[in-house]
Amino acid sequence: MTYCVGLLLNEGMVLLSDTRTNAGLDNIATYRKMFVFEEPGERVVAILTAGSLSVTQTTMARLHEAVEDHEATSESSIMLAPTMLKVAEIVGNTLSSVRQDIDSKMEASKVSTAASMIVAGQRKGGAMRMFLIYPEGNFIEATEDTPYLQIGEHKYGKPILDRVVTPATSLDDARKAVLLSMDSTLRSNLSVGMPLDFAVIAKDACRVTTRRRIEKKDPDFARMSEAWSEALREGFTRIAI
């Protein structure tokens, strides 16, 4: 299992993913689930992945291969696509094709090949856009009414996003919101685990403006987690029934 979240705000986009992959209690590993393609100042595309590792890794490998292909076109490469909508279509088609290929090979073993992705980015002169790509290749888009998208184990981290995130949320507050959303998920589901990958794409920068990996013993994350727990305990005691 995994948890990835993306926020689409007036000031930019904030992205966070965990790195745990679980194939049973005795087979837990760390794999990156955040991937960035960028030509700074011209285009940036970030992809977060969740679900079957074989499907997501193969999909990302094919997308990378298409980008590096000297004969690539706007129909095959996310770095040549004329719009972010076309980027989402390319990613969706690639994910669907890979899943069908692997499905046919794994049918007898009854192993799930479901996988989903968040695609976020901007090209020079275009708007910031963010999409959730379903296993079948279709997708939905983040909007002003729902300015965030989640994939994986999302239910534990959703309440705080519903309560505090709007398009007008600042990038600093958005950083706090996604980290607390992840903290809630980490506490409630052992199949989601650190380290975490965090990124910010400021509006019109067309590049990743902040990127860092948050390790398990990161002191800032630990302080924030404890402060959030204390705030919840204090709030609980103050509420009268």
GIHU-V276537 format. One record per residue. N is the residue number from 1. RES is the residue in three letters. PSI is psi in radians with two decimals (999 if undefined). BURIAL is I if it has 9 or more other C-alpha atoms within 8 Angstrom, else O. Layout:
BEGIN
n->N res->RES psi->PSI burial->BURIAL
n->N res->RES psi->PSI burial->BURIAL
END
This chain:
BEGIN
n->1 res->MET psi->2.90 burial->I
n->2 res->THR psi->3.01 burial->I
n->3 res->TYR psi->2.16 burial->I
n->4 res->CYS psi->2.52 burial->I
n->5 res->VAL psi->2.51 burial->I
n->6 res->GLY psi->2.37 burial->I
n->7 res->LEU psi->2.32 burial->I
n->8 res->LEU psi->1.92 burial->I
n->9 res->LEU psi->2.94 burial->I
n->10 res->ASN psi->-0.59 burial->O
n->11 res->GLU psi->-0.23 burial->I
n->12 res->GLY psi->-2.84 burial->I
n->13 res->MET psi->2.45 burial->I
n->14 res->VAL psi->2.29 burial->I
n->15 res->LEU psi->2.48 burial->I
n->16 res->LEU psi->2.42 burial->I
n->17 res->SER psi->2.66 burial->I
n->18 res->ASP psi->-3.05 burial->I
n->19 res->THR psi->0.19 burial->I
n->20 res->ARG psi->2.38 burial->I
n->21 res->THR psi->2.22 burial->I
n->22 res->ASN psi->2.02 burial->I
n->23 res->ALA psi->0.66 burial->O
n->24 res->GLY psi->2.82 burial->O
n->25 res->LEU psi->-0.45 burial->O
n->26 res->ASP psi->0.23 burial->O
n->27 res->ASN psi->1.24 burial->O
n->28 res->ILE psi->2.26 burial->I
n->29 res->ALA psi->3.02 burial->O
n->30 res->THR psi->2.19 burial->O
n->31 res->TYR psi->2.43 burial->O
n->32 res->ARG psi->2.39 burial->O
n->33 res->LYS psi->0.09 burial->I
n->34 res->MET psi->2.20 burial->I
n->35 res->PHE psi->2.41 burial->O
n->36 res->VAL psi->2.30 burial->O
n->37 res->PHE psi->2.24 burial->O
n->38 res->GLU psi->2.55 burial->I
n->39 res->GLU psi->1.62 burial->I
n->40 res->PRO psi->2.26 burial->I
n->41 res->GLY psi->-0.26 burial->O
n->42 res->GLU psi->-0.76 burial->I
n->43 res->ARG psi->2.49 burial->I
n->44 res->VAL psi->2.37 burial->I
n->45 res->VAL psi->2.17 burial->I
n->46 res->ALA psi->2.42 burial->I
n->47 res->ILE psi->2.22 burial->I
n->48 res->LEU psi->2.48 burial->I
n->49 res->THR psi->2.60 burial->I
n->50 res->ALA psi->2.62 burial->I
n->51 res->GLY psi->-2.69 burial->I
n->52 res->SER psi->2.11 burial->I
n->53 res->LEU psi->-0.67 burial->O
n->54 res->SER psi->-0.64 burial->O
n->55 res->VAL psi->-0.83 burial->I
n->56 res->THR psi->-0.69 burial->I
n->57 res->GLN psi->-0.71 burial->O
n->58 res->THR psi->-0.70 burial->I
n->59 res->THR psi->-0.81 burial->I
n->60 res->MET psi->-0.65 burial->O
n->61 res->ALA psi->-0.71 burial->O
n->62 res->ARG psi->-0.66 burial->I
n->63 res->LEU psi->-0.74 burial->I
n->64 res->HIS psi->-0.76 burial->O
n->65 res->GLU psi->-0.71 burial->O
n->66 res->ALA psi->-0.66 burial->I
n->67 res->VAL psi->-0.67 burial->I
n->68 res->GLU psi->-0.15 burial->O
n->69 res->ASP psi->2.16 burial->O
n->70 res->HIS psi->-0.31 burial->O
n->71 res->GLU psi->0.28 burial->O
n->72 res->ALA psi->2.67 burial->I
n->73 res->THR psi->3.10 burial->O
n->74 res->SER psi->-0.22 burial->I
n->75 res->GLU psi->-0.29 burial->I
n->76 res->SER psi->-0.42 burial->I
n->77 res->SER psi->2.27 burial->I
n->78 res->ILE psi->-0.29 burial->I
n->79 res->MET psi->-0.08 burial->I
n->80 res->LEU psi->-0.16 burial->I
n->81 res->ALA psi->2.41 burial->I
n->82 res->PRO psi->-0.37 burial->O
n->83 res->THR psi->2.85 burial->O
n->84 res->MET psi->-0.50 burial->I
n->85 res->LEU psi->-0.74 burial->O
n->86 res->LYS psi->-0.62 burial->I
n->87 res->VAL psi->-0.82 burial->I
n->88 res->ALA psi->-0.68 burial->I
n->89 res->GLU psi->-0.73 burial->I
n->90 res->ILE psi->-0.80 burial->I
n->91 res->VAL psi->-0.76 burial->I
n->92 res->GLY psi->-0.78 burial->I
n->93 res->ASN psi->-0.69 burial->I
n->94 res->THR psi->-0.79 burial->I
n->95 res->LEU psi->-0.79 burial->I
n->96 res->SER psi->-0.74 burial->I
n->97 res->SER psi->-0.77 burial->O
n->98 res->VAL psi->-0.75 burial->I
n->99 res->ARG psi->-0.73 burial->I
n->100 res->GLN psi->-0.71 burial->O
n->101 res->ASP psi->-0.82 burial->O
n->102 res->ILE psi->-0.59 burial->I
n->103 res->ASP psi->-0.79 burial->I
n->104 res->SER psi->-0.51 burial->O
n->105 res->LYS psi->-0.45 burial->O
n->106 res->MET psi->0.07 burial->I
n->107 res->GLU psi->-0.76 burial->O
n->108 res->ALA psi->-0.50 burial->O
n->109 res->SER psi->-0.15 burial->O
n->110 res->LYS psi->0.46 burial->O
n->111 res->VAL psi->2.35 burial->O
n->112 res->SER psi->2.36 burial->O
n->113 res->THR psi->0.31 burial->I
n->114 res->ALA psi->2.45 burial->I
n->115 res->ALA psi->2.61 burial->I
n->116 res->SER psi->2.86 burial->I
n->117 res->MET psi->2.64 burial->I
n->118 res->ILE psi->2.23 burial->I
n->119 res->VAL psi->2.13 burial->I
n->120 res->ALA psi->2.50 burial->I
n->121 res->GLY psi->-3.02 burial->I
n->122 res->GLN psi->2.50 burial->I
n->123 res->ARG psi->2.72 burial->I
n->124 res->LYS psi->2.23 burial->I
n->125 res->GLY psi->-0.13 burial->O
n->126 res->GLY psi->3.05 burial->O
n->127 res->ALA psi->2.70 burial->O
n->128 res->MET psi->2.39 burial->I
n->129 res->ARG psi->2.65 burial->I
n->130 res->MET psi->2.34 burial->I
n->131 res->PHE psi->2.57 burial->I
n->132 res->LEU psi->2.08 burial->I
n->133 res->ILE psi->2.14 burial->I
n->134 res->TYR psi->2.86 burial->I
n->135 res->PRO psi->-0.54 burial->I
n->136 res->GLU psi->-0.13 burial->O
n->137 res->GLY psi->-0.24 burial->I
n->138 res->ASN psi->2.94 burial->I
n->139 res->PHE psi->2.86 burial->I
n->140 res->ILE psi->2.88 burial->O
n->141 res->GLU psi->2.50 burial->O
n->142 res->ALA psi->2.51 burial->I
n->143 res->THR psi->3.10 burial->O
n->144 res->GLU psi->-0.60 burial->O
n->145 res->ASP psi->-0.62 burial->O
n->146 res->THR psi->1.51 burial->O
n->147 res->PRO psi->0.44 burial->I
n->148 res->TYR psi->2.72 burial->I
n->149 res->LEU psi->2.56 burial->I
n->150 res->GLN psi->2.59 burial->I
n->151 res->ILE psi->2.74 burial->I
n->152 res->GLY psi->-2.49 burial->I
n->153 res->GLU psi->1.44 burial->I
n->154 res->HIS psi->-0.27 burial->I
n->155 res->LYS psi->-0.57 burial->O
n->156 res->TYR psi->-0.54 burial->I
n->157 res->GLY psi->-0.03 burial->I
n->158 res->LYS psi->-0.70 burial->I
n->159 res->PRO psi->-0.77 burial->O
n->160 res->ILE psi->-0.61 burial->I
n->161 res->LEU psi->-0.73 burial->I
n->162 res->ASP psi->-0.61 burial->O
n->163 res->ARG psi->-0.54 burial->O
n->164 res->VAL psi->-0.33 burial->O
n->165 res->VAL psi->2.20 burial->I
n->166 res->THR psi->2.93 burial->I
n->167 res->PRO psi->-0.47 burial->I
n->168 res->ALA psi->-0.07 burial->O
n->169 res->THR psi->2.36 burial->I
n->170 res->SER psi->2.82 burial->O
n->171 res->LEU psi->-0.61 burial->I
n->172 res->ASP psi->-0.79 burial->O
n->173 res->ASP psi->-0.58 burial->O
n->174 res->ALA psi->-0.71 burial->I
n->175 res->ARG psi->-0.81 burial->I
n->176 res->LYS psi->-0.74 burial->O
n->177 res->ALA psi->-0.79 burial->I
n->178 res->VAL psi->-0.62 burial->I
n->179 res->LEU psi->-0.69 burial->I
n->180 res->LEU psi->-0.60 burial->I
n->181 res->SER psi->-0.75 burial->I
n->182 res->MET psi->-0.71 burial->I
n->183 res->ASP psi->-0.75 burial->I
n->184 res->SER psi->-0.67 burial->I
n->185 res->THR psi->-0.75 burial->I
n->186 res->LEU psi->-0.66 burial->I
n->187 res->ARG psi->-0.45 burial->O
n->188 res->SER psi->-0.23 burial->O
n->189 res->ASN psi->1.99 burial->O
n->190 res->LEU psi->-0.19 burial->O
n->191 res->SER psi->-0.09 burial->I
n->192 res->VAL psi->2.28 burial->I
n->193 res->GLY psi->2.81 burial->I
n->194 res->MET psi->2.87 burial->I
n->195 res->PRO psi->2.93 burial->I
n->196 res->LEU psi->2.60 burial->I
n->197 res->ASP psi->2.20 burial->I
n->198 res->PHE psi->2.42 burial->I
n->199 res->ALA psi->2.58 burial->I
n->200 res->VAL psi->2.38 burial->I
n->201 res->ILE psi->1.81 burial->I
n->202 res->ALA psi->2.56 burial->I
n->203 res->LYS psi->2.30 burial->I
n->204 res->ASP psi->0.06 burial->O
n->205 res->ALA psi->-0.51 burial->I
n->206 res->CYS psi->0.68 burial->I
n->207 res->ARG psi->2.84 burial->I
n->208 res->VAL psi->2.10 burial->I
n->209 res->THR psi->-0.41 burial->I
n->210 res->THR psi->2.32 burial->O
n->211 res->ARG psi->2.29 burial->I
n->212 res->ARG psi->2.73 burial->O
n->213 res->ARG psi->2.27 burial->O
n->214 res->ILE psi->1.94 burial->I
n->215 res->GLU psi->2.94 burial->O
n->216 res->LYS psi->-0.67 burial->O
n->217 res->LYS psi->0.44 burial->O
n->218 res->ASP psi->2.09 burial->O
n->219 res->PRO psi->-0.62 burial->O
n->220 res->ASP psi->-0.74 burial->O
n->221 res->PHE psi->-0.70 burial->I
n->222 res->ALA psi->-0.75 burial->I
n->223 res->ARG psi->-0.74 burial->O
n->224 res->MET psi->-0.74 burial->I
n->225 res->SER psi->-0.79 burial->I
n->226 res->GLU psi->-0.68 burial->O
n->227 res->ALA psi->-0.68 burial->O
n->228 res->TRP psi->-0.73 burial->I
n->229 res->SER psi->-0.75 burial->O
n->230 res->GLU psi->-0.71 burial->O
n->231 res->ALA psi->-0.69 burial->O
n->232 res->LEU psi->-0.73 burial->O
n->233 res->ARG psi->-0.76 burial->O
n->234 res->GLU psi->-0.74 burial->O
n->235 res->GLY psi->-0.68 burial->O
n->236 res->PHE psi->-0.76 burial->O
n->237 res->THR psi->-0.46 burial->O
n->238 res->ARG psi->-0.33 burial->O
n->239 res->ILE psi->2.20 burial->O
n->240 res->ALA psi->2.58 burial->O
n->241 res->ILE psi->999 burial->O
END
